[in-house]
Amino acid sequence: MKGSFDIQRDHIELLKMVLRLLAPDGLLIFSSNSLKFKLNKESLPEWNIKDISLATIPKDFYRNKRIHQCFEIRN
């Protein structure tokens, strides 16, 4: 990649590269701490994407549920 990495701009390209390596029954856990991040699910229509953010936030951080976003991605 040339230049800087921006998670919002570059996440689909990154995920497509990684998902090509995933076993047919594999699971990818993808997480971002960017407060403004929005996963572009429409660009990955062949994948089953589940938002597991709330289940992955420690109780100490419940006051700010946007502390991070976390997703399970399966084939």
C-alpha positions as CSV (number, residue, x, y, z in Angstrom):
1,M,0.0,0.0,0.0
2,K,1.2,3.5,-0.7
3,G,0.7,6.2,1.8
4,S,-1.1,5.9,5.1
5,F,-3.6,3.3,6.2
6,D,-7.1,4.6,7.0
7,I,-9.4,2.0,8.5
8,Q,-12.6,3.5,7.2
9,R,-11.2,4.0,3.7
10,D,-9.2,0.8,3.5
11,H,-11.1,-1.8,5.5
12,I,-12.9,-3.5,2.6
13,E,-9.7,-4.0,0.6
14,L,-8.0,-5.4,3.8
15,L,-10.9,-7.7,4.6
16,K,-11.1,-9.1,1.0
17,M,-7.4,-9.9,1.1
18,V,-7.7,-11.7,4.5
19,L,-11.0,-13.5,3.7
20,R,-9.4,-15.1,0.7
21,L,-7.1,-16.9,3.1
22,L,-9.9,-18.0,5.5
23,A,-10.8,-21.7,5.5
24,P,-14.3,-22.6,4.3
25,D,-15.5,-23.1,7.9
26,G,-13.2,-20.4,9.3
27,L,-14.0,-17.4,11.4
28,L,-12.5,-14.0,11.2
29,I,-12.8,-11.6,14.2
30,F,-12.4,-8.0,13.0
31,S,-12.2,-5.1,15.5
32,S,-11.7,-1.4,15.2
33,N,-11.3,1.2,18.0
34,S,-12.1,4.1,15.6
35,L,-15.1,5.9,17.1
36,K,-16.4,6.9,13.6
37,F,-15.9,3.5,12.0
38,K,-18.8,2.0,10.0
39,L,-18.4,-1.4,8.4
40,N,-19.4,-1.4,4.8
41,K,-21.3,-4.7,4.8
42,E,-22.7,-4.1,1.4
43,S,-19.3,-4.6,-0.1
44,L,-19.0,-8.1,1.4
45,P,-22.4,-9.6,0.4
46,E,-21.1,-13.2,0.3
47,W,-20.0,-13.2,3.9
48,N,-22.1,-13.7,7.1
49,I,-21.3,-10.7,9.3
50,K,-22.4,-10.5,12.9
51,D,-21.8,-7.4,15.1
52,I,-20.5,-8.8,18.5
53,S,-19.4,-5.4,19.8
54,L,-21.6,-5.3,23.0
55,A,-20.5,-8.8,23.9
56,T,-16.8,-7.9,23.7
57,I,-16.9,-4.7,25.8
58,P,-15.7,-5.2,29.4
59,K,-18.1,-4.1,32.1
60,D,-15.7,-1.2,33.0
61,F,-16.4,0.3,29.7
62,Y,-20.2,-0.1,29.5
63,R,-20.6,3.6,29.9
64,N,-19.2,4.1,26.4
65,K,-20.5,1.3,24.2
66,R,-18.8,2.9,21.2
67,I,-15.3,2.3,22.6
68,H,-14.8,-0.2,19.8
69,Q,-16.6,-2.3,17.3
70,C,-16.1,-6.0,16.8
71,F,-17.5,-8.4,14.1
72,E,-17.5,-12.1,13.4
73,I,-17.2,-12.8,9.7
74,R,-17.9,-16.2,8.4
75,N,-18.2,-17.8,4.9
